[in-house]
Structure formats: structure tokens, C-alpha cells
Amino acid sequence: MAQAFISAKVVTAEGVQPAAILVQDEMIVGLCAPSEVPRDFAVQDFGEYAVLPGLVDAHVHINEPGRTAWEGFATATRAAAAGGFATLVDMPLNCLPATTNVAALEAKRAAAHGKCLVDWAAWGGVSGNNSEHLKPLAAAGVRGFKCFLAEPGIDGFFRVDEAELRAAGPHIAATGLPLLVHAEMPGPLGRAAGALRDSDWRRYATYLASRPDEAEMEAIALMLGLCRKFGFRLHVVHLATAEALDMLRGARGEGLPVTVETCPHYLYFAAEDISDGSTLHKCAPPIRNRTNREALWQALAEGVIDMINTDHSPCPPEMKRMEEGSFQGAWGGISSLAVALPAVWTGAQSRGFGLAELARWMAKAPSTLAGLGASKGAIVPGFDADFVVFDPDAEIQITGEMLHCRHPVSPYLGEKLRGRVVSTYVRGQRVYHRGTFAEPAKGRAL
């Protein structure tokens, strides 16, 4: 059926403007003025609600197969749909087996079949000296590769050292796909942990000191050197320290193929506001101070940071050790798929950013990173008809029922945010609307 979706605030490549999005056979076939909709198109008018491209989250831990007690494709894609995400790109760890060879990739696709409300793709992993598997993974359709320089803290995936990266570098470069790096070096982390051995691990200040800025700085310096040598595309995930920004500016000026993401929690929370014992805020790298947060926002404005991905990393409630309140033993991960858009918008609009920046950071740039930029992440003729209907003026307070992931565990609980996702469309089909979800699930593996 031919459909026209009308809004006074459609976020297009030309800016925010009144428009009608013309959709047929799951694709956007045209844009026109609301008064110029062809007669044979059924009209849906969203009024003053904004219509943004369907968001793309290029950093999600879905945890299936193997750890569906933590999350899973059914629950993760429900949370994604509720958050305005039309596409997810799943990380290769936290699932069992980890996605480090083609057989594991196919096991993940089989586990996902028939469960997904939104479209998804997979990253492969560089782990366990698996260089011979990287080109076959690329041929099988992974969108790039992820590695950890620090211990991942989970069975089934291993950190890499410089020697392993030098062995993998030519293989990664040959694929043309990006290498995503968790950029913390074990040396500074180990020294900090040793100095804090007798400290009070209920204090957030202790945890923050245990993962110093130097760990990120050393890791990024190493990866820039390897990028320079081998020529692979480098992507720094979840940048938390503003101290690395000058180094990254220099790399851009040098012409290195480097992209950078940060996450909603680094842009919304600040260390000074985190209570001792609040293990819901534990993530790695850690949430740093307010001055650091403002520098990350400025880097987004300058384009030194390209995008915002969630690093949605859920776990069962008991793994957060909330009763004990110890940052030392709690799982380090934050669930945010359903609330990331309002969390980012709350900070963005108060700093003078608009809906166009939101679409660039949370749709266009992540889709380009994952090699999906010809079909996802923008409201453009020829692209998939993915978009989110968003009320930018609504004020909401986050409850567990609004999270939609497997466990209602998140530091956003109780937070008052600005903006509400009204509906989410994937390839022209409404998959979420005001708390209800479409059935059956028709999301695709990309």
C-alpha cells in the first residue's frame, strides 16, 4: 500500500521542515510538500510531532545465544523499538559462543530468527588469535570487528595485546571494515587497582580512580599508531575521557581513518552526582566529572566525536550488587535502549542543539560506521522507510515499565527527561506505538 506520512517537523538532509514522506514497498519513494501528496497515497498526519530517521545503535549487547537470562533478541528489540531505534548492531561478546568465527555468527542468526521487532546486524570479534577467521567473517556479513585492550570481564572473549593486533592488522585492513576498540590499557588499570587495594569500594570515587583517564589515553595512542601502520579504519567506542580529544583532533588532521563515539550516560550523568553505593551507574570506562562531560558535548559540536551509541549492556539485577553497593564486584554495564533518545535530547536541547544534530549523531553516523549508510539512517528516497515519531516537548519520568528490556535495571530510573517516542516505523511498518508493539516480529538480519 502506498502511504504518505506528514509532519510539520520532518528531519531531512536539508534540515527540519514540513514534508510528506512517500512510502511504498517498505521504501521511501519520495518527499514532497504536505499539500502535494498524490491522490493514491493513504495519509497519516503526525501534526506537530517531529519525524526523525529511524535511529541506529551500533553498540548493543544482546547476549543471545547463551545468556538470554541477561537479555535476548526479543526483549532487546522491544526496548529498541520503544526507544526509536530501527536498527541495532550487536557486539560479539556476552553471547556464547562469542562471534569470532562464521559458525558462531550463524548460531546467532538462528537464535534471532523470528524474534526481532527491528532490523539488526552483527559485529565480529578479534579475540583468541583468530586472525584466520576475520576474512571469512567479513564475507559472511559482519559489519566490522571489535576488540578489547583491557580484560572484558566475561567468559568466552579475551583481551588482545599489541602482538595480536599486529598479526590481525593486515587481515582487518584487507576487509575494508572498521576495527572497534574498547580503549583502556591494562597497565594503568592494574597500577590504579593496586593503589586502591585497601580502599572503600562502596565509594564511587574509588571506582572512578580505579579506571583513570591514562588508561584510555594509552590505548588510543597505541591504536592510532597501528591505524597509521596498517591503514585499517579505526573506531573508538564509548569515549569517556575528554583528555584524549586533542590526540583525536590531531589524528583527524593527519587524515587517519578514525571515528569516535560516546554514550548517553557520559553526556547525561556526572561523577559528582553519583551516590556512593549506586552500582547502577557502574560502566567501563567510568562516568567522569561535569567538566569532562561538557568537553564531550563540545567535541560533538566540533565533530571530533562523530556519534552517540548506547553501549546497552544489561544483566540480571543480582549482578549489580545493589544491596551490597560494592563497585568492585558489580557488573559494569548500563541499560538504556528505550530511554537513550530522551536522555540525549534532554542534554542537547538545553545546550542549544536541535533535532538535525540528534539525527546525525544517532542515525546517520552510526549507520555509516556499520556500512548501512546507503539504506539506513536518513529520510531519503531509496532508503528503507525507517523513522521515529518524537514529541520533543513532552516531559517524562522514567519507570521500570518504560525500559522494556528483560530486567528493569538502569540508573535512569526516576530521572525526569525531555522528549517521548510516540511511534517507531521499520521499513514502513509501525512496530511501536505508545507502549504497544506489533506482532508478529518482522525485523531482519542485515
Stockholm file with secondary structure:
# STOCKHOLM 1.0

chainA/1-446         MAQAFISAKVVTAEGVQPAAILVQDEMIVGLCAPSEVPRDFAVQDFGEYAVLPGLVDAHVHINEPGRTAWEGFATATRAAAAGGFATLVDMPLNCLPATTNVAALEAKRAAAHGKCLVDWAAWGGVSGNNSEHLKPLAAAGVRGFKCFLAEPGIDGFFRVDEAELRAAGPHIAATGLPLLVHAEMPGPLGRAAGALRDSDWRRYATYLASRPDEAEMEAIALMLGLCRKFGFRLHVVHLATAEALDMLRGARGEGLPVTVETCPHYLYFAAEDISDGSTLHKCAPPIRNRTNREALWQALAEGVIDMINTDHSPCPPEMKRMEEGSFQGAWGGISSLAVALPAVWTGAQSRGFGLAELARWMAKAPSTLAGLGASKGAIVPGFDADFVVFDPDAEIQITGEMLHCRHPVSPYLGEKLRGRVVSTYVRGQRVYHRGTFAEPAKGRAL
#=GR chainA/1-446 SS CCEEEEEEEEEETTEEEEEEEEEETTEEEEEECGGGCCTTSEEEECTTSEEEECEEEEEECCCTTTCTTTCCHHHHHHHHHHTTEEEEEECSSSSSSCSSSHHHHHHHHHHHTTTCSSEEEECEECCSSCGGGHHHHHHHTCCCEEEESSCCSSTTCCCCCHHHHHHHHHHHHHHTCEEEEECCCHHHHHHHHHHTTTSCTTSHHHHHHHSCHHHHHHHHHHHHHHHHHHCCEEEECSCCCGGGHHHHHHHHHHTCCEEEEECHHHHHCCGGGCCTTCGGGCCSSCCCCHHHHHHHHHHHHHTSSCEECCCBCCCCGGGGTTTTTCTTTSCCCBCCTTTHHHHHHHHHHHTTCCHHHHHIIIIIHHHHHTTCTTTSSSCCTTSBCCEEEEEEEEEEECCGGGTCSSSCCCTTTTCEEEEEEEEEEETTEEEEETTEECSSCCCCBC
#=GC SS_cons         CCEEEEEEEEEETTEEEEEEEEEETTEEEEEECGGGCCTTSEEEECTTSEEEECEEEEEECCCTTTCTTTCCHHHHHHHHHHTTEEEEEECSSSSSSCSSSHHHHHHHHHHHTTTCSSEEEECEECCSSCGGGHHHHHHHTCCCEEEESSCCSSTTCCCCCHHHHHHHHHHHHHHTCEEEEECCCHHHHHHHHHHTTTSCTTSHHHHHHHSCHHHHHHHHHHHHHHHHHHCCEEEECSCCCGGGHHHHHHHHHHTCCEEEEECHHHHHCCGGGCCTTCGGGCCSSCCCCHHHHHHHHHHHHHTSSCEECCCBCCCCGGGGTTTTTCTTTSCCCBCCTTTHHHHHHHHHHHTTCCHHHHHIIIIIHHHHHTTCTTTSSSCCTTSBCCEEEEEEEEEEECCGGGTCSSSCCCTTTTCEEEEEEEEEEETTEEEEETTEECSSCCCCBC
//
